Every structure is written in C-alpha cells, then in structure tokens.
Amino acid sequence: MEVARIALLAGNSDSAQVLARATRFGRCPSRPLVSYFRQDPKENPKMKKLSYLMMLLAALALGSFALAKQKTQSQGQADQDKLVEIVRSSTAQYVDDVKAATAAGYGPALGCVSGPDHGAMGIHYVNITLLNGPIDPTHPQALIYEPSSNGQHKLVGVEFIILASALPPNSAPQVEGHLMVYVDGPNRYGLPPFYELHVWAWRDNPQGPFVDWNDHVSCAAE
C-alpha cells in the first residue's frame, strides 16, 4: 500500500486505485509505473505538433544548407571553366602548330619536364618578354607541349609566370581570380623567385585544371 500512498500524494487518485488493486493481489500492473503519473508524449496532440514543427524546421535548415553548398560549388566550377575557356580561345592557333608559337615569340626551354614522383608538365615554350608582366589571361608567358613518337608536339596547357621582382613586396598575383603559386629560388628552372599558375586547357588533369603536375602528360616520347 505504500506505492498507492505515494500515488495519492502525487495527486493521481486513478493511479492510486490501480496500484492498490495490483498490490492487493500481489502483482504489479503491466504498464510501466511512470505511465500512470504522466501522459505519453505520443498521445499528446500538442507534443505531436511540436515534434512535426521541429522536424519541418530541421528539414528546411538542411535544404537551405544543401542549396548554399550547391551554389558555391557551381560558382567555383564556373570560375574554373571561365579561365579554361579564355585560354582555349586565345591559344587555339598553337594547338598543332609549334611554328605558329615560335613566330609569336615563344621558344623551347628546359626540355620536357617530368614530375619528381608522378606526372609531367611537358616542354615549355616561353616568351621571355612577358616574364615581367603584365598578367593577361589571353597572353600566357609559356605554352606547354607534349612530345609524341612521330616527332609532332601537341599543346596541352599553358603557364602564367611573373618574376617576383616585377611585383611590389607581399604581392598576391592572380589570373582571373585564381591565386598564382610562389616558387622561391634557387629552383630547378634556374629562375629567380617567381609566381606561376598552370592551366591545363587542352589536356584533362585528374587532379584539377590548375595543378602543376598532370598524370595525363608524359615525356616518354622525347
């Protein structure tokens, strides 16, 4: 009867009667005791409405986050595509014609450059008159060719290069919003410190269109 007395003190006479009968017959009710002292939230219409509202707000928040992320990714892809398209449009005349490149002031330098552990860059045809700038997305400082077994060269990308000495201190040069990479000296190219950015406009790079080394470029045929 102590349990019934507790229920009475809690102000629940129905629960007290149920517990008293259960105690009299030496058994406890099948429902958990807590269910006699408070209503199951699942049976409360207000609680149901609150749960639905919270679920709706959570769904809206997740949807807004997904849309914002998709918009950011789309904008980033558009920026990449813009520079790649500019380069393709401005270098189309050099794709299969090295003579056109040399006529425009580009000359071979360094031979075919392979990566230290993977990939390659290719043969750089550099226009040294552009190394002091300006940075113009339609006039890259270097055209990059891949040698082939038949002796022909194929344009695979370009490299924008500007000497650090041509810029104010603490500069952060960009090409169409893409930051250039700083290369200190001395370096394997024999150049003083410079900034550079590769754009693989004519050959897909699995690592991205602006990564230095391209696993889809080879110097094997040099």
Buried (B, 14 or more C-beta within 10 A) or exposed (E): EEBBEBBBEEEBEEBBEBBBEBBEEEEEBEEEEEEBEEEEEEEEEEEEEEEEEEEEEEEEEEEEEEEEEEEEEEEEEEEBEBBBEBBBEBBEEBBEEBEBBBEBEBEBBBEBBBBEEEBBBBBBBBBEEBBEBEBEBEBBBBBBBBBEEEEEBBBBBBBBBBBBEBBEEEEEBEBBEBEBBEBEEEEEBEBBEBBBBBBBBBBEBEBEBBBBBBBBBBBEEB
